[in-house]
Structure formats: C-alpha cells, structure tokens
C-alpha cells in the first residue's frame, strides 16, 4: 500500500492477488450496505487502513487524487492561480475538471480536494491569464508604496494606469473572486479604495515623507492641515466636556452653560451639556 488501497485489479503483492481480493471486498461491503447489515470485520479493518478504500465514486478518481496528494505532501505547489501549470499535463487536466465540476462533486470528494488546497473558494477564483501575469509584473516593479497611480501612468511601455483602472471597475462590478485582484491586494491592500484615488496618493505621500532629512514638504503640510480641519469633533466622554462647533476648542463655553441641566425645561433641552467642574 502506498497511501491508498484503491489498487488496480491486476495488482499483485508478494505473489498475492491483492487487486482482485480488494475488488471482492468492495462488492461485499456494498452488498452489506444495500441490505442494511453491519459491516464485516474485514470491512472495518480495511476502513481503518484507508478510509477511502471503497469510495462511492470511481477508483480512477481516487488514485489520481492520491498521486497528486503525495506530490503536494512532498512539497509540490498546487498553483491554482496559474491553471496548475506545475503539474504534468494529465494531472493538470484532471485538476481543471475538478475546478469546473466542483459543485457537482460528492461532499467526500470536495473534502479530499480541500486537503490538497482546492477549496470551494479556490475553485471559483478565476486564474491568471498570461496578460494578467505581465501586468502584475509591471505593477510590482512600478509600485512606490501605492498602486493608486494616475490613469496615464505607463511603465516600460505598459499602460499600467489604464489596466489598474479597468481592474477597479471589474472588482466593483463582479462578485466572482479573481486571482488578479487577490494578487493586487497582496501588493497594495489599498489599490482599490472606496474613496478618491487622489486622496490615497496624498495620504501615501504624507506617510512616506515624514522622515525626510529636510522636513516634510510644504504641500504635504498643507494636506495634513486640511485633514485636521475636516476631522469630526471629538465625541464627549466621561472625562472630557462636550464640544460643539459653536465654541472652538481653544475657548471655554459661556458661563451660563454651567447652570444645572435640570434647573429649567429649556436647560434640559439644551444641545450643549455643561463642562465638568474642575
């Protein structure tokens, strides 16, 4: 046995007709299951040796899975994003069929495929095309802390800005995950932000220029001040008084605001609570 008991019918081990014997045991196990009788001791022993020795699907499928499983266990990468190109042609074709027919497979088959890395999510993720691989190579080489580049950006003759714009539109429009978009997220988690790209570029510039030896550029300082000005007021807490835009942070509220809130109905309805006494 090499990881499986789904041996071919002509398998012989030390002169023993193992393949033929296993075929008879499968027939007996299925007969017991059809009659609703308990499995025999032989069936229990075989199931303990290999839980999938008598699968409800064909043995060719099981043997192919076992062969790929052994390769992955030895360090082979599934490489589902690239159409399983690292496998032999026959195995590559088999894996592509499993991806296409994933939803029609037996739950046991899906569980076995998950063991080699082909999950439901992986099966539904569209793999990379050669053009997408070229585009991603340019994205990795051209990125300077961000992929929020301008539409007109060209890298080594490749229209990177236009391609990224197309990817953002597709990502917002399509529900099916794409290996392209997953790869872009790995390069820059904010490659497709829900806000304006100009803001993302300015934020990246502000973040990456804080340690310049000659100080932060003037345009970055202006942008940071604008963000501070647009920031919402601090919400009231148990230790800080409530502030509203009627009273700038540097000023104290009028003295009349210090009256107890319960003194009059008008005070109870006041939108500005009194500051905490010192």
Phi and psi in degrees as a GROMACS rama.xvg file:
@    title "Ramachandran Plot"
@    xaxis  label "Phi"
@    yaxis  label "Psi"
@TYPE xy
-123.857  69.6222  UNK-2
85.5513  -12.1173  UNK-3
-153.822  152.581  UNK-4
-104.364  11.8809  UNK-5
-85.5519  53.2055  UNK-6
-72.7499  153.751  UNK-7
-65.0505  157.111  UNK-8
-63.9507  -24.2823  UNK-9
-93.3939  11.3674  UNK-10
-68.9604  130.704  UNK-11
-124.063  132.17  UNK-12
-124.036  114.437  UNK-13
51.9791  41.728  UNK-14
84.0146  -5.03485  UNK-15
-94.4523  134.628  UNK-16
-76.9826  73.6393  UNK-17
-65.3933  -42.5511  UNK-18
-61.1213  -44.7681  UNK-19
-65.7358  -39.8966  UNK-20
-64.6627  -42.549  UNK-21
-64.7135  -36.8765  UNK-22
-61.9749  -40.8679  UNK-23
-65.3478  -38.4013  UNK-24
-66.8711  -34.8003  UNK-25
-65.5381  -41.2505  UNK-26
-63.401  -41.7402  UNK-27
-63.2667  -43.0806  UNK-28
-62.5252  -39.7204  UNK-29
-70.5017  -35.5627  UNK-30
-63.1887  -43.4011  UNK-31
-61.6695  -41.8979  UNK-32
-65.8582  -39.0714  UNK-33
-66.0022  -36.8344  UNK-34
-82.1036  -12.3789  UNK-35
77.2055  19.6223  UNK-36
-91.7656  155.772  UNK-37
-61.9169  148.747  UNK-38
-66.651  152.828  UNK-39
-76.8687  170.174  UNK-40
-63.1708  -38.0786  UNK-41
-61.8951  -42.2491  UNK-42
-62.696  -42.6589  UNK-43
-63.3574  -41.0865  UNK-44
-66.5518  -41.2352  UNK-45
-66.3887  -38.2375  UNK-46
-66.2287  -33.6015  UNK-47
-68.9672  -32.1695  UNK-48
-75.9347  -43.4893  UNK-49
-146.962  104.944  UNK-50
-56.9767  -22.2209  UNK-51
-110.847  31.6021  UNK-52
-71.6286  -22.3711  UNK-53
-133.24  68.4572  UNK-54
-74.7749  158.623  UNK-55
-76.7209  -1.24654  UNK-56
-112.127  176.894  UNK-57
-72.9791  153.616  UNK-58
-71.2847  -25.7142  UNK-59
-62.0352  -41.8671  UNK-60
-59.7024  -45.8462  UNK-61
-65.1886  -40.5346  UNK-62
-66.9729  -39.5454  UNK-63
-64.4423  -44.2665  UNK-64
-59.7192  -43.3719  UNK-65
-62.4288  -40.0788  UNK-66
-63.697  -44.2801  UNK-67
-68.0014  -39.3987  UNK-68
-58.9866  -42.8085  UNK-69
-64.3025  -36.9599  UNK-70
-66.6779  -43.5204  UNK-71
-67.3405  -37.9446  UNK-72
-62.9972  -29.4447  UNK-73
-82.8259  -0.529188  UNK-74
114.892  0.685776  UNK-75
-71.2126  139.61  UNK-76
-90.9666  138.22  UNK-77
-66.4718  -41.6168  UNK-78
56.1583  49.7085  UNK-79
-66.545  -27.3933  UNK-80
-68.3197  -16.9958  UNK-81
-118.34  36.8736  UNK-82
60.2508  30.2387  UNK-83
57.3704  36.5735  UNK-84
-66.841  -16.3672  UNK-85
-80.0789  -4.92255  UNK-86
-96.7794  166.098  UNK-87
-64.3241  155.011  UNK-88
-53.1589  -43.8479  UNK-89
-65.1688  -41.7659  UNK-90
-69.5745  -36.9316  UNK-91
-62.3396  -43.1275  UNK-92
-63.0907  -41.9655  UNK-93
-62.4604  -43.2179  UNK-94
-65.2658  -38.5655  UNK-95
-65.3817  -37.3662  UNK-96
-64.5831  -40.559  UNK-97
-64.1749  -38.0584  UNK-98
-64.3731  -43.3767  UNK-99
-68.4919  -39.004  UNK-100
-100.99  18.7432  UNK-101
-54.1922  -46.539  UNK-102
-67.3563  -19.7679  UNK-103
-91.3097  -5.93372  UNK-104
-77.0474  158.196  UNK-105
-63.7867  148.518  UNK-106
-58.7824  -35.1957  UNK-107
-64.1868  -38.5991  UNK-108
-65.639  -41.742  UNK-109
-61.8776  -38.297  UNK-110
-65.999  -40.149  UNK-111
-66.9737  -39.4754  UNK-112
-64.1912  -36.3573  UNK-113
-62.7194  -30.9007  UNK-114
-65.2097  -24.7754  UNK-115
-102.587  7.01879  UNK-116
99.4354  0.755651  UNK-117
-97.1777  85.9692  UNK-118
-90.2608  175.941  UNK-119
-60.0633  -42.5483  UNK-120
-64.1607  -42.9936  UNK-121
-63.262  -39.9376  UNK-122
-64.4486  -32.5777  UNK-123
-87.9834  -10.2457  UNK-124
-80.4816  124.722  UNK-125
-72.7636  129.065  UNK-126
-72.3336  173.224  UNK-127
-80.1961  144.962  UNK-128
-95.9843  161.972  UNK-129
-56.7664  -38.1016  UNK-130
-64.8477  -41.6307  UNK-131
-64.02  -37.0087  UNK-132
-63.2048  -40.2283  UNK-133
-63.7297  -43.8897  UNK-134
-63.0078  -41.8491  UNK-135
-66.0402  -34.8466  UNK-136
-62.8986  -41.2552  UNK-137
-66.045  -38.4001  UNK-138
-63.7254  -41.9903  UNK-139
-65.8748  -38.6133  UNK-140
-76.0593  -30.7667  UNK-141
-91.6035  -18.7317  UNK-142
-67.1432  135.019  UNK-143
-124.717  75.9266  UNK-144
74.147  -7.05728  UNK-145
-158.11  150.505  UNK-146
-106.86  10.8025  UNK-147
-81.9588  57.3637  UNK-148
-84.1648  164.444  UNK-149
-69.5013  157.38  UNK-150
-59.9719  -31.7206  UNK-151
-83.7763  0.90135  UNK-152
-64.7349  129.718  UNK-153
-125.388  132.451  UNK-154
-121.331  114.452  UNK-155
51.1455  42.1226  UNK-156
85.1522  -6.28385  UNK-157
-95.1198  130.789  UNK-158
-75.5364  74.068  UNK-159
-63.5045  -43.6897  UNK-160
-61.9611  -41.9088  UNK-161
-67.5392  -41.3699  UNK-162
-63.9033  -42.9175  UNK-163
-63.7254  -37.8459  UNK-164
-61.8043  -41.7491  UNK-165
-63.2234  -39.4131  UNK-166
-66.2745  -37.3894  UNK-167
-64.5919  -42.1163  UNK-168
-64.216  -41.1167  UNK-169
-66.8643  -41.0508  UNK-170
-63.0623  -34.9292  UNK-171
-79.7208  -20.0451  UNK-172
-96.3752  -30.4191  UNK-173
-104.596  144.826  UNK-174
-93.8453  -22.5412  UNK-175
-75.3319  126.96  UNK-176
-65.214  150.886  UNK-177
-126.759  139.625  UNK-178
-63.4348  -30.5748  UNK-179
-60.859  -48.3609  UNK-180
-69.775  -34.1552  UNK-181
-65.3798  -39.2485  UNK-182
-67.0166  -39.2393  UNK-183
-64.8144  -38.4667  UNK-184
-64.4515  -34.7942  UNK-185
-66.8969  -32.6742  UNK-186
-75.3363  -46.1718  UNK-187
-147.312  107.678  UNK-188
-58.5151  -21.9433  UNK-189
-109.388  33.4844  UNK-190
-69.3948  -22.3831  UNK-191
-133.329  66.8597  UNK-192
-74.9484  157.895  UNK-193
-78.4149  0.276166  UNK-194
-114.384  -176.835  UNK-195
-66.1166  140.26  UNK-196
-67.4806  -30.2839  UNK-197
-62.2192  -39.3801  UNK-198
-63.1334  -41.8361  UNK-199
-63.5654  -40.4129  UNK-200
-65.4626  -41.5153  UNK-201
-65.4598  -39.0519  UNK-202
-64.257  -42.3808  UNK-203
-64.0275  -41.1997  UNK-204
-64.2288  -40.9968  UNK-205
-64.3884  -39.0341  UNK-206
-70.1159  -34.404  UNK-207
-93.5901  -1.46121  UNK-208
-111.802  6.71543  UNK-209
-67.456  -26.1225  UNK-210
-106.321  19.1626  UNK-211
-65.1086  139.189  UNK-212
-63.8112  -25.6358  UNK-213
-99.8255  14.7725  UNK-214
92.6825  171.087  UNK-215
-75.5868  134.937  UNK-216
-59.0336  153.802  UNK-217
-61.6762  -39.9774  UNK-218
-66.6397  -31.6409  UNK-219
-69.9723  -41.8181  UNK-220
-61.6104  -40.5127  UNK-221
-62.5516  -42.8559  UNK-222
-64.4904  -41.052  UNK-223
-64.3915  -41.5333  UNK-224
-62.7298  -38.7201  UNK-225
-64.5218  -36.0731  UNK-226
-68.4516  -39.4657  UNK-227
-62.4941  -41.7333  UNK-228
-66.8215  -32.5134  UNK-229
-85.7784  -7.26167  UNK-230
-68.1126  137.825  UNK-231
-64.6961  153.79  UNK-232
-62.7034  153.406  UNK-233
-64.6781  127.832  UNK-234
-69.3579  150.501  UNK-235
-67.3004  144.984  UNK-236
-129.82  -178.28  UNK-237
-70.4275  -19.5318  UNK-238
-111.641  -10.0996  UNK-239
-122.334  139.41  UNK-240
-69.0534  156.394  UNK-241
-74.3074  137.519  UNK-242
-121.145  142.322  UNK-243
-124.746  169.535  UNK-244
-70.4348  -11.7737  UNK-245
-71.7103  -21.6349  UNK-246
-128.368  105.555  UNK-247
-56.0469  155.277  UNK-248
-55.9618  -30.4823  UNK-249
-78.3742  -11.4865  UNK-250
-104.424  155.022  UNK-251
-93.5963  147.505  UNK-252
-62.4377  155.877  UNK-253
-56.3491  152.932  UNK-254
-60.7922  -30.3573  UNK-255
-64.5169  -20.5903  UNK-256
-72.8514  -11.2031  UNK-257
-83.0944  -2.32067  UNK-258
-65.0031  148.662  UNK-259
-56.5448  139.993  UNK-260
-66.5072  -25.9244  UNK-261
-91.0433  3.90614  UNK-262
-68.7876  -38.0297  UNK-263
-139.822  157.791  UNK-264
-59.6356  -35.509  UNK-265
-64.6502  -38.2826  UNK-266
-66.7508  -35.6307  UNK-267
-64.7667  -30.8552  UNK-268
-89.639  -0.39221  UNK-269
-63.6665  132.948  UNK-270
-76.6914  -8.89021  UNK-271
-115.585  101.782  UNK-272
-62.6787  156.313  UNK-273
-72.4803  148.356  UNK-274
-68.2514  156.391  UNK-275
-69.726  128.989  UNK-276
-60.8777  150.272  UNK-277
